Amino acid sequence: MKRPRREDIPGLVVLSAPLLWAVAFMFIPYVIIFTYSFWLKKYPTFVPAFQFGNYAQIFADPQYYQVLFRTGKIAIFVSILSLLMAYPFAYFLVFKVRSTRLRALLYMAVIAPLWVSYLLRAYTWKTILGSEGVLNSFLVWTGILGQPTDVFLYNQFSMVVTLTYIFIPFMVMPIYTALEKIPKNLVEAAGDLGVTPWGTLWKVIWPLSLPGVIAGATFTFCLTFGDFIAPFLVGGPDGVMVANVITSQYGAALNWPLGSALAIIMLIIVLAVIELSDRAQRAGRIGLG
Amino acid sequence: MKPIIEIDHVSRIFNGKIVAVDDVTLDVAEGEFITLLGPSGCGKTTLLRMLAGFEQPDKGAVRLDGHDVTHLPPYRRDVNMVFQDYALFPHLTIAKNVAFGLERLRLGRSEIGRKVTDALALVGLSDKADQMPHQLSGGQRQRVALARAIVRQPRVLLLDEPLSALDANLREAMQVELKHLHSKLGLTFVMVTHDQTEALVMSDRIVVMHRGRIAQAGTPSDLYDRPETTYVADFVGTSNLIPCEVASVTRDVIEVDHNGIRLRCPARRSVATGQKVIAGIRPEKLRLVAANDAADANMLTCDVEERLFHGNSIRLRCRLPSGESFLCDQQLSAAAAIGTVPEPGQSIRLAADPDSISLFTEDDRA
């Protein structure tokens, strides 16, 4: 190895702090978890080993692979629901709101909840959807329901609603940025060439905003996939997600090796999604130059 | 013949206070190459955008081929525009860019293909059909924009500063090419530019705009030789604008006086003796006269202050005895004929061709 030259030393010193941080608090923990995932559980503790039993158990036992499927399903629903709401909103902000002040205000209205505690935001939905909640009171008051129902809370529906609310800013931000970057004269050119506003949306605006859509979908999917507080607050037995199972393996179930194996699988899924999204982004960028 | 475009008392006011276009009325004949010329902010682009349908007039009407299109959206007008920065779709190939406007016309696939091939051949880009816009040079993108607009065979082609992003050589070549394309296609062209040379070279008719209004409309030579206002005289080409007083008026000749300098000009307008007027003299219409020549009509003496070399000609920045500054352009071959080009500090005598002097009253000042 080449000895560092004297003028390189300040740069190395500056870089070493974040590098040490990443190694100590990211790389080493990952290695530990990875190692644990091959260990054997031996009640009441676990012993070092190298075997794939933990992984095999996850793929053999329905309660584990089903929770993975359910987590994936909820994450996909959250991404789709976020997209369906965020895209029209961002489109409206960029193309329809003329006043820059109003645009900034509406944009901030979406971003502002990010400064409110996550726990509080998730809890809000408990008070809205619960059997004593705002939604029930309203439906009873209007006479649509005879008495309060508990179908709104503690299921996958309440999970998707809550998580969409929590993560939708991460969908709005990249889509807004992508839409804002589209030159307005492309929209005019499409109109000039006889294409209706809907045709323009489909043939010009949507393809040019895809990078933002992909980024937003990646954010919401990955954030939802790793979430464990919303299931805890509004999920109920039907809404348990993989992060909750991992938590319980490290806690009550006292099966760290199995928890580690689940964590590693979760990490692989999230990294694969990020990699796919990155490739799609790059393929798109080549075309746009 | 019925005009293809009728702009009828059109006004456009932004935010209720900025008057961009102020009561403009203009007819464009079918097949004409008309240019809206003026500095930025004169309303020319707003007027063009109202023809395309991107802006709506606050007052007045726009008719296309006899039909009122004032409030018709862009996608329902039979006009196409070449945008200033081309506005090519970055995610589509060149061929798909050109085909973009054809897909709505309910044509067969093979017919679309043929039209795209023809349009690209017309602008000399047949080999670029499968490339992406970012792979093309500025001049090539500009041709694609042109092909994309003409492939739909619109009644009117709108060009918004089409050549402003090109470098000087390419711009000159494209001027000629556009002009050829115009006569080949027989379409009506409406172009917007702030470049007077471009307007003079390309147009059948120029509309000079100033503060949202039409200052003067006419053929290039009309505007150049017979400007109606000092604004036009100075915006289209350059003019020396000399304040004078009318000394005498006869049936054919008006004689004006500037601080003792007598200028005789043709009696093209009615003025009264003693009236204050402005004489406009083109710098290149001045002849350098040797000092020993007999005193001629329209002779003036001035001191050379600066020489500006323009290649084929030289511009002399002079000062009249009255203190007015005065420009004079000399073709270098002509200047060489009388010996040498005058040096700064030297006093020279200039003769102005009477026919080239325009007279403006105070009302013509802009």
Chai-1 contact restraints between the chains, C-beta under 6 A:
chainA,res_idxA,chainB,res_idxB,connection_type,confidence,min_distance_angstrom,max_distance_angstrom,comment,restraint_id
A,N185,B,F83,contact,1.0,0.0,6.0,A-B,restraint_1
A,N185,B,A87,contact,1.0,0.0,6.0,A-B,restraint_2
A,L186,B,A87,contact,1.0,0.0,6.0,A-B,restraint_3
A,E188,B,F54,contact,1.0,0.0,6.0,A-B,restraint_4
A,A189,B,A87,contact,1.0,0.0,6.0,A-B,restraint_5
A,G191,B,P74,contact,1.0,0.0,6.0,A-B,restraint_6
A,G191,B,Y75,contact,1.0,0.0,6.0,A-B,restraint_7
A,D192,B,A52,contact,1.0,0.0,6.0,A-B,restraint_8
A,D192,B,P74,contact,1.0,0.0,6.0,A-B,restraint_9
A,D192,B,N80,contact,1.0,0.0,6.0,A-B,restraint_10
A,D192,B,M81,contact,1.0,0.0,6.0,A-B,restraint_11
A,L193,B,F100,contact,1.0,0.0,6.0,A-B,restraint_12
A,L193,B,G101,contact,1.0,0.0,6.0,A-B,restraint_13
A,G194,B,Y75,contact,1.0,0.0,6.0,A-B,restraint_14
A,G194,B,G101,contact,1.0,0.0,6.0,A-B,restraint_15
A,G194,B,R104,contact,1.0,0.0,6.0,A-B,restraint_16
A,V195,B,Y75,contact,1.0,0.0,6.0,A-B,restraint_17
A,T196,B,Y75,contact,1.0,0.0,6.0,A-B,restraint_18
A,P207,B,H91,contact,1.0,0.0,6.0,A-B,restraint_19
A,L208,B,H91,contact,1.0,0.0,6.0,A-B,restraint_20
A,G287,B,H91,contact,1.0,0.0,6.0,A-B,restraint_21
A,L288,B,P90,contact,1.0,0.0,6.0,A-B,restraint_22
A,G289,B,H134,contact,1.0,0.0,6.0,A-B,restraint_23
